[in-house]
Amino acid sequence: MIILAQNVVTGDGTTLIQAGAVAITNGKIRDVGPAREVTARHPGAQVVDYGEATILPGLFDMHVHLGYYYSQPDADRYDDFLIACYAAKQAETALTLGITTIRDLSSPRHLCQQLRLAGEKGYVTVPRIIHADAGLCMTGGHGYAEASEEVDGADNIRSAIRRQRRDGADWIKLLTSHRASIPEYTQAELEAAVDECHRRHIKTAVHAGTQPSIEMCIKAGFDTIEHGTFMTVEQARQMARNGQAWTPTITAYTYLYEYCRQVKEEGGDLSNPVAAAAARDYAYFAPAARAYRDNFLKLYRTGVTVLAGSDMVLYGAPPLPINRELGYMVEYGITPLAAIGTATGNPAGVLGLAAVTGQLAPGLEADILVVAGNAAADITALNQVRCVYLGGKVVYRS
């Protein structure tokens, strides 16, 4: 089969093929290039012409919590069975948005492992799932009341990592900051976590949004810094030199700022714990949203590898809004092609999947997104999903 469109974005952050085509055979990409050349090389192939559209790699969302049901208004009614159904629905929604690979960075223990297995068995249709099992936090630290596991001390952290790896975790996630400037884990604990992961040849992500936690985590050697909200330009340069990557999650913080502002300015039902927390958190999210707006382009220009991640878990918020994340990146100064690269080629490299997916290139899996319009010129074209292929099979069609 050959699919055609006015625009083909390969996912390397720079390449656009006008009047392009992608040939697919047995679930893999066989050929990519100008439509005339590709069709000439494969005579007799079935042709699907999407016309005024863009073909691009299926997107990655590098910061997801599929099983985060905690902000649901009736969360007390969720048992393991309902949580599994909720997570499966989130995964299904991801496909409708063109997300074909996700990295889950903390859901209830074993959930993502079993959801991935259910997908492999054909019980459900889900994106490619890379997961970190439950996050690790200090006693009483950020996330303790949700999906995270409380662990203190270097030796206990090592033990938890070994246990999670035994049980199938692909990555390890730590959380070491919240709203305050006080770091949660010590430098010794952070370094023990990274050492234990790297000597077992697995990667580790860390939730670090404030100083000095960001500096401590860069020094410890975490593979990805999640949020990095108040990161400095020099810290981004250091990460670029170290080969560390940054998942900013701009949308989550901007959405939370807007929600907090609405509650603060218009009033809200403070008996609702989510609204009450928003009223308290406005003082944090206002400067956080401003920091992303003012600093994103400066940080991007250091050469640090940027990864697109949505981290949207608030009840009533748009699910997995990776399109908004890329939209903010463009609004704050980078090109649509570069933004798309943060959700395709960049994450594939960080996850060790560059030989599997993440770009439109011969030999890779045919994980493909088709959107109306020209996404290379207008990033909002990602809002108009027409078709999604996973391993060459159509998993969503609008």
Helices and strands as residue ranges (DSSP letters): E 2-9, E 16-25, E 28-34, H 35-41, E 47-49, E 53-57, E 59-64, G 75-77, H 80-96, E 99-104, H 111-120, E 128-131, E 136-137, E 149-150, H 154-166, E 171-175, H 187-199, E 203-208, H 213-220, E 224-227, H 233-242, E 245-247, H 250-266, H 273-300, E 305-306, H 322-331, H 336-341, H 345-350, E 368-372, G 379-383, E 385-390, E 393-397
